[in-house]
């Protein structure tokens, strides 16, 4: 599906950029040219960024730090 009609950028291209390390809209604009035309794709790109961050947080291992034992 096309995310950015002005620059013919697909959701697959955006996802590949996110998987490669794009962390914000500026990264997507620099790498792909996303949102450099009319800007109507910004909201969809922002949604994809949020989902990507959320998925990465869910996949990170959780570290349990026990509280100090009472003296």
ChimeraX attribute file (.defattr): number of C-alpha atoms within 10 A of each C-alpha:
attribute: neighborCount
match mode: 1-to-1
recipient: residues
	/A:1	10
	/A:2	14
	/A:3	21
	/A:4	24
	/A:5	16
	/A:6	16
	/A:7	15
	/A:8	13
	/A:9	18
	/A:10	16
	/A:11	15
	/A:12	12
	/A:13	16
	/A:14	22
	/A:15	17
	/A:16	12
	/A:17	16
	/A:18	18
	/A:19	12
	/A:20	9
	/A:21	11
	/A:22	19
	/A:23	15
	/A:24	14
	/A:25	16
	/A:26	13
	/A:27	15
	/A:28	21
	/A:29	14
	/A:30	12
	/A:31	12
	/A:32	18
	/A:33	16
	/A:34	27
	/A:35	23
	/A:36	15
	/A:37	12
	/A:38	12
	/A:39	12
	/A:40	15
	/A:41	18
	/A:42	17
	/A:43	13
	/A:44	13
	/A:45	21
	/A:46	13
	/A:47	11
	/A:48	16
	/A:49	20
	/A:50	14
	/A:51	12
	/A:52	17
	/A:53	15
	/A:54	11
	/A:55	11
	/A:56	11
	/A:57	11
	/A:58	10
	/A:59	9
	/A:60	8
	/A:61	7
	/A:62	8
	/A:63	6
	/A:64	6
	/A:65	6
	/A:66	6
	/A:67	6
	/A:68	6
	/A:69	5
	/A:70	4
	/A:71	3
